[in-house]
Amino acid sequence: MKIRSDRRFGVRRVPRDDLDLAYVREGRTGATPLLAIPGGPGMGSVLPYRRLRRMAARRGFDVVMVEHRGVGFSRRDRLGADLPQERLTVSAAVEDLVAVLDACAIDRAVVYGTSYGGYLAQMLGATHPERVSAMVLDSTYASVGDFDRNRDHMRRLLWEGDDPGSQGVAAALRALVAAGKVTDEQVAIVVPLAYELGGVPLLTRLLAAVDGGRRRLWDRLAAMVEAELSGVRPYVLEFDLAGAINFREAYAQRPDGLPLDPALPYARVAARFPAFAGEPADLPAALPNFTWPVAVVSGARDLRSVRAVAERIRDLTPHGVLVPFDGMAHSLLDFHPAAALVVSRYTARGDLELLPALTGRLEALPGGRRAALVAALLRLSLTGSRRSSRL
């Protein structure tokens, strides 16, 4: 995709050394300021979230989103060259957020961060607490050690079958691996994705299809995840450059030789990026100093930020409340923006204690069908696979 001009997307700029950092703002000045930070590293802010910004403006927010450095409209310096990897750091990304708040004359904002964006939100709170009025931490983590907690949970659930509801699918997965019908890396890529999209029922049907020699859907899911790590979708997902932040400061997990290891696909691309050097701050030590309301959003099917991680963040913050969604997976912001904005409104008002009882109603709000639609399409594909050997 080649963008001839950024004017049509409402892109504004703020100077950051030799980078004209891109950001967008929508809504009425003087309304509740909302700084929304998407995941990644590598996820675009400008193009993928146009609908979210329109919804936020209609709901009384003055919403600001910063295009992550190394991505899309913030990928290149003024001479048109890609930013060098040494310029891509968590600290620089946090200071970008502050620079945009300054440019918008916003003293304090409700900060909504999802996934890696939630990590940045916490870093902002740790280094610039005066800029935060409230916070929503959606499907995120507080330290690189949380990835080991995620892996342990996924193995107990889908490999060992500790949960009675997952014993059958775990046994089916072990049988496929023992028969050599799937590789370890494919398992690490496809199984978590299928579970997040449709839970145990969808994963059960997918494994049965593969066992019967119908691999088309399995291979498509594997290719989709591999494309996120190795390919580039300009202005949408550009991990090829921004991944330097991930491997240097935000992700340290390595394959441990055991089954169902989400570190395997990352290990394959790690040589392209700097080695892990350490986290820029101790967030678990900083979280007890967060004096503002913190809503910790957690989807029951989220395997990238499991419920135990969300509960730990909640417990470390003095005013944290867990907001559990039984029918959601990773990132409420991405898969149900209408619900995410309601969570933001309650949190901004200081009424986040009311949210846990409302999550069922929030999931039923219009505009949250994306994940359900994808899962339905996958189920239809599997149904069709019984009639066609081409799947």
C-alpha positions in Angstrom: 0.0 0.0 0.0 1.4 3.4 -1.0 -0.1 6.4 0.7 0.4 9.6 -1.4 -0.7 12.0 1.3 -1.6 11.7 5.0 -4.0 14.6 5.0 -7.0 12.6 4.2 -6.4 10.5 7.3 -6.2 13.6 9.6 -2.5 12.9 10.4 -0.8 15.6 12.5 2.9 15.8 13.3 5.1 16.7 16.2 8.9 17.0 15.9 11.0 14.3 17.7 14.6 14.8 16.7 14.8 14.0 13.0 11.4 12.2 13.1 8.1 14.0 12.5 6.1 11.7 14.7 2.6 11.1 13.4 -0.6 11.2 15.5 -4.3 11.6 15.1 -6.9 13.3 17.2 -10.7 13.2 16.9 -13.5 14.5 19.1 -14.4 17.8 20.8 -11.6 19.6 22.5 -12.5 19.8 26.1 -14.2 16.4 26.1 -12.8 13.6 28.2 -9.2 13.0 26.9 -8.5 9.4 25.9 -5.1 8.2 24.9 -5.5 4.9 23.1 -2.4 2.8 22.6 -2.7 -0.3 20.3 -0.6 -3.4 20.6 2.5 -4.6 18.8 5.2 -3.7 18.6 4.4 -3.0 15.0 0.7 -2.3 15.0 -0.4 0.9 13.2 -2.6 3.4 14.9 -3.9 5.7 12.1 -5.5 3.4 9.6 -6.6 0.3 11.6 -8.5 2.4 14.2 -10.5 4.9 12.2 -13.8 3.3 13.3 -12.7 3.3 16.9 -11.9 7.0 16.8 -15.3 7.9 15.3 -17.1 5.8 17.9 -15.0 7.4 20.7 -15.8 10.9 19.5 -19.5 10.2 19.3 -19.4 8.9 22.9 -17.9 12.1 24.3 -14.1 11.4 24.2 -11.3 13.6 22.8 -9.4 10.6 21.5 -5.7 10.7 20.6 -3.6 7.9 19.0 0.1 8.0 18.4 1.6 6.1 15.4 4.3 4.0 17.0 7.8 4.9 15.9 9.0 2.5 13.3 5.5 1.9 12.0 3.4 3.4 9.1 3.4 7.2 9.2 6.2 7.2 11.9 8.4 4.7 10.2 10.9 7.1 8.4 12.9 10.1 9.3 12.7 13.4 7.4 15.1 12.2 4.7 12.8 9.2 4.0 15.1 6.5 5.6 13.8 3.9 8.0 14.6 4.6 11.6 17.6 2.6 12.8 16.9 -0.1 15.3 18.8 1.8 18.1 16.1 4.5 17.9 13.4 2.0 18.6 13.1 1.7 22.4 10.3 1.5 24.9 11.6 4.7 26.6 11.5 6.6 23.3 8.0 5.3 22.6 6.8 6.5 26.0 8.3 9.9 25.4 6.5 10.0 22.1 3.2 9.7 24.0 4.2 12.6 26.3 5.2 14.7 23.3 1.9 14.2 21.7 0.0 15.0 24.9 2.0 18.2 25.1 1.2 19.1 21.5 -2.5 18.5 22.2 -2.3 20.6 25.4 -3.7 17.6 27.4 -2.4 17.7 30.9 -3.9 14.3 32.0 -5.7 11.6 30.1 -7.5 8.4 30.5 -4.9 6.0 29.1 -6.2 2.8 27.4 -3.5 0.3 26.4 -4.0 -3.1 24.9 -1.4 -5.9 24.8 2.0 -4.2 24.2 0.1 -0.9 24.3 -0.8 -1.8 27.9 2.9 -2.3 28.7 3.6 1.2 27.3 0.6 2.6 29.3 2.2 1.2 32.5 5.6 2.6 31.5 3.9 6.0 31.1 2.3 5.7 34.5 5.7 4.7 36.0 7.6 7.6 34.5 5.0 10.3 34.1 2.3 9.7 36.6 1.1 13.3 36.5 -0.2 12.7 32.9 -2.6 9.9 33.9 -6.1 10.4 35.3 -7.3 6.8 34.9 -6.1 3.7 33.1 -7.5 0.6 31.3 -5.1 -2.2 30.9 -6.4 -4.6 28.3 -5.0 -8.1 27.7 -1.5 -7.0 28.8 1.5 -7.9 31.0 3.7 -6.3 33.5 7.0 -8.1 33.0 8.7 -10.5 30.6 8.2 -13.2 33.2 4.5 -13.1 32.5 5.1 -14.9 29.2 6.2 -17.9 31.1 2.9 -17.7 33.1 1.0 -17.7 29.8 2.9 -20.7 28.5 2.4 -22.7 31.7 -1.3 -22.0 31.6 -1.7 -23.0 28.0 0.1 -26.2 28.5 -2.0 -27.2 31.5 -5.1 -26.4 29.6 -4.5 -27.7 26.1 -1.6 -30.2 26.4 -2.1 -31.8 29.9 -5.9 -31.3 30.0 -6.0 -30.3 33.6 -9.4 -28.7 33.0 -12.2 -31.3 32.6 -13.5 -29.3 29.7 -10.2 -29.6 27.8 -9.2 -33.2 28.5 -10.5 -34.5 25.2 -8.9 -31.8 23.0 -5.6 -32.2 24.8 -5.7 -36.0 24.2 -6.4 -35.4 20.5 -3.6 -32.9 20.3 -1.1 -35.3 21.9 -2.2 -38.0 19.6 -1.6 -35.9 16.5 1.9 -34.9 17.6 2.8 -38.5 18.5 1.6 -39.6 15.0 3.8 -37.0 13.4 0.9 -35.3 11.6 1.8 -31.8 12.8 5.1 -30.2 13.7 5.9 -28.5 17.0 6.1 -25.1 15.4 2.7 -25.5 13.7 1.2 -26.6 17.0 2.6 -23.5 18.7 1.1 -21.2 16.1 -2.3 -22.8 15.2 -3.5 -24.2 18.5 -3.6 -21.0 20.5 -5.1 -19.1 17.6 -7.9 -21.6 17.0 -8.7 -21.8 20.8 -8.9 -18.0 21.0 -11.2 -17.8 18.0 -13.6 -20.6 19.0 -12.6 -22.3 22.2 -12.5 -26.0 22.8 -15.3 -26.8 20.3 -13.6 -25.1 17.3 -10.2 -26.6 18.2 -11.7 -30.0 18.6 -13.1 -29.9 15.1 -9.9 -28.5 13.6 -7.8 -31.3 15.1 -10.3 -33.9 13.9 -10.0 -32.5 10.4 -6.2 -32.6 10.4 -6.4 -36.2 11.7 -8.6 -37.0 8.8 -6.1 -35.5 6.3 -7.9 -32.2 5.8 -5.2 -29.6 6.4 -6.2 -26.6 4.4 -7.6 -24.6 7.2 -4.8 -25.6 9.6 -2.2 -24.5 7.0 -4.1 -21.2 6.4 -4.0 -20.3 10.1 -0.3 -21.1 10.3 0.4 -18.9 7.3 -1.6 -16.1 8.8 0.5 -16.0 12.0 3.8 -16.4 10.1 2.9 -13.5 7.9 2.5 -11.3 11.0 6.1 -12.1 12.0 7.8 -12.2 8.6 5.6 -10.2 6.3 4.7 -6.5 6.2 1.2 -5.0 5.9 2.1 -1.3 5.4 0.4 1.1 7.8 -1.3 -1.9 9.5 1.3 -4.3 10.9 5.1 -3.7 10.4 6.9 -6.0 12.8 9.9 -6.1 10.5 11.3 -2.9 12.0 9.4 -2.3 15.3 10.2 -5.9 16.4 13.5 -4.5 17.6 11.6 -3.1 20.6 10.1 -6.4 21.3 13.3 -8.5 21.4 15.5 -5.9 23.0 13.3 -4.9 25.9 9.8 -6.5 26.0 10.2 -10.2 25.3 12.7 -12.6 26.6 11.1 -16.0 26.3 13.1 -18.8 24.7 12.1 -22.3 23.6 12.4 -24.8 26.4 12.1 -28.0 24.4 8.7 -28.9 25.8 5.5 -29.2 23.7 3.1 -26.4 22.8 5.8 -23.7 23.0 4.7 -20.2 21.8 8.4 -19.1 21.8 9.2 -21.3 18.7 7.9 -18.9 16.0 9.6 -16.0 17.7 12.9 -17.9 17.9 12.9 -18.3 14.2 13.0 -14.6 13.5 15.0 -13.5 16.6 18.3 -13.4 14.7 17.0 -10.3 12.7 16.7 -8.3 15.9 18.9 -7.2 18.9 19.3 -9.6 21.7 17.3 -9.0 24.9 19.1 -6.4 27.0 16.6 -6.0 29.9 13.4 -4.2 30.7 13.6 -0.4 31.0 11.7 -0.4 34.3 10.5 -2.7 37.1 6.7 -2.4 36.5 5.7 -4.8 39.3 7.5 -2.5 41.7 5.9 0.6 40.1 2.3 -0.6 40.0 1.7 -0.1 43.8 2.3 3.7 43.2 -0.5 4.0 40.6 -2.9 6.3 42.5 -5.6 6.4 39.8 -8.4 3.9 38.9 -7.1 0.9 36.9 -9.5 -1.4 35.0 -7.7 -4.7 34.2 -9.5 -6.3 31.2 -9.2 -10.0 30.7 -10.7 -12.4 28.2 -11.3 -16.0 29.4 -9.9 -17.4 26.1 -6.9 -15.1 26.1 -3.7 -17.3 25.9 -1.4 -14.4 25.3 -2.2 -12.7 28.6 -3.9 -15.2 30.8 -6.3 -14.5 33.7 -3.6 -15.1 36.3 -1.5 -12.4 34.8 -4.4 -9.9 34.9 -5.2 -10.8 38.5 -1.5 -10.2 39.4 -1.7 -6.7 37.9 -5.0 -6.0 39.6 -3.5 -7.1 43.0 -0.5 -4.9 42.6 -2.4 -1.7 41.9 -4.1 0.0 44.9 -7.2 0.8 42.9 -7.3 -2.0 40.4 -10.5 -3.9 39.4 -10.5 -7.0 37.3 -13.0 -6.8 34.4 -13.5 -10.4 33.2 -15.1 -11.2 29.9 -16.1 -14.8 29.6 -16.7 -14.8 25.8 -13.6 -12.8 24.7 -10.0 -13.7 23.9 -7.1 -11.2 23.4 -7.7 -7.4 23.1 -11.2 -6.0 23.8 -10.1 -2.9 22.0 -9.6 -4.8 18.8 -12.5 -7.2 18.9 -15.2 -5.2 20.7 -14.4 -1.4 20.6 -17.9 -0.5 21.8 -17.4 -2.4 25.0 -13.9 -1.0 25.3 -15.3 2.5 25.2 -17.9 1.7 27.9 -15.1 0.4 30.1 -13.2 3.6 29.4 -16.2 5.8 30.4 -16.8 3.9 33.7 -13.1 4.0 34.5 -12.9 7.8 33.7 -15.8 8.4 36.1 -14.3 6.3 38.9 -17.1 3.8 38.6 -15.0 0.8 37.6 -16.3 -1.3 40.5 -19.6 -1.6 38.6 -17.9 -3.1 35.5 -17.5 -6.8 36.6 -21.2 -7.2 36.8 -21.8 -5.6 33.4 -19.4 -7.7 31.2 -22.1 -10.0 29.9 -24.2 -7.1 28.8 -21.2 -5.4 27.3 -20.3 -8.5 25.2 -23.8 -8.4 23.8 -23.5 -4.8 22.6 -23.7 -4.2 18.8 -20.3 -4.0 17.1 -18.6 -6.9 18.8 -19.2 -9.6 16.3 -15.8 -9.7 14.6 -14.3 -12.5 16.6 -17.6 -14.4 16.5 -17.9 -13.9 12.8 -14.4 -15.3 12.2 -15.1 -18.3 14.4 -18.3 -18.9 12.5 -16.5 -18.8 9.1 -14.0 -21.2 10.4 -16.7 -23.6 11.6 -18.4 -23.3 8.2 -15.0 -24.2 6.5 -14.7 -27.2 8.7 -18.2 -28.3 7.9 -17.4 -28.0 4.3 -14.2 -30.0 4.7 -16.3 -33.1 5.3 -17.7 -32.7 1.8 -14.5 -31.7 0.1 -11.0 -33.2 0.2 -9.6 -29.9 -0.9 -9.8 -28.2 2.5 
